[in-house]
Amino acid sequence: DAGVIQSPRHEVTEMGQEVTLRCKPISGHDYLFWYRQTMMRGLELLIYFNNNVPIDDSGMPEDRFSAKMPNASFSTLKIQPSEPRDSAVYFCASSFGGEEQFFGPGTRLTVL
Amino acid sequence: QKEVEQNSGPLSVPEGAIASLNCTYSDRVSQSFFWYRQYSGKSPELIMSIYSNGDKEDGRFTAQLNKASQYVSLLIRDSQPSDSATYLCAVIGNYKLTFGKGTLLTVNP
C-alpha cells in the first residue's frame, strides 16, 4: 500500500515568495496532520483535519500560513510570503481514528 | 503547556546490549503513548504504542508505562547498529500528538 505522499521533496525559494506544499494521505484515513521540524524546536504540530474539516490550527505560527483540505485525498500547506525563519522540514501525517499517525517523507524547505 | 521531556543524549551502547530510553510527560490526562524512530534525514516511523500501565513487548522492543509517575520508557534488547537513530516519545491528548525532542541512540559494533 502506498504511504503518505508529499511533494515537493525539496523546495528552495527566495524570501517573499509563495510556497505550496502538498500531501496525499493514506487512503481510508480520516485524520490529516501537518508538522514542522527544526533542530531548535523539534517536531511541532501546525494544524490537523478530521474528515477534511480543520479542527485545530493553534500551532500555525502566523497568518502567513494557511492550510486546506478540499477532499479526502489531498491537502495543501501554503506560506505567503515566505521568510528565512520558515526554513524547516514539513511533514504531513495521516491516521485512522486520530491515534497512530503515519508520516510522509517530508518536504525540506529552504527560504533564502 | 503540555510537555514531553527526553534526555537528548547521545546514548551510546555496544552492539548486543540493552538500550534504555526514557520519557516523562506533564499532562496527567494523557491516555496514549507512542515511540517513533527517526533515521537521519528521514521521517518519523511508529514503532510502539502503549495505552495501559505495565509492559508491552514487540520483538526486541519493550515499552513501559507508569501513569502514576508520568513516565514512559523504551527498552531495545540485543541492540544492533541498525537501531542507531533518534527515538521520539510522543503523547496524545485530544488527537494532538506532542513530541519530545528525541534521544539520539548510537549502537557501536
Chai-1 contact restraints between the chains, C-beta under 6 A:
chainA,res_idxA,chainB,res_idxB,connection_type,confidence,min_distance_angstrom,max_distance_angstrom,comment,restraint_id
A,G42,B,F99,contact,1.0,0.0,6.0,A-B,restraint_1
A,G42,B,K101,contact,1.0,0.0,6.0,A-B,restraint_2
A,L43,B,F99,contact,1.0,0.0,6.0,A-B,restraint_3
A,L45,B,K96,contact,1.0,0.0,6.0,A-B,restraint_4
A,F91,B,S43,contact,1.0,0.0,6.0,A-B,restraint_5
A,G98,B,Y95,contact,1.0,0.0,6.0,A-B,restraint_6
A,E99,B,S32,contact,1.0,0.0,6.0,A-B,restraint_7
A,E100,B,L46,contact,1.0,0.0,6.0,A-B,restraint_8
A,E100,B,S49,contact,1.0,0.0,6.0,A-B,restraint_9
A,F103,B,S43,contact,1.0,0.0,6.0,A-B,restraint_10
A,F103,B,P44,contact,1.0,0.0,6.0,A-B,restraint_11
A,P105,B,S43,contact,1.0,0.0,6.0,A-B,restraint_12
A,G106,B,S43,contact,1.0,0.0,6.0,A-B,restraint_13
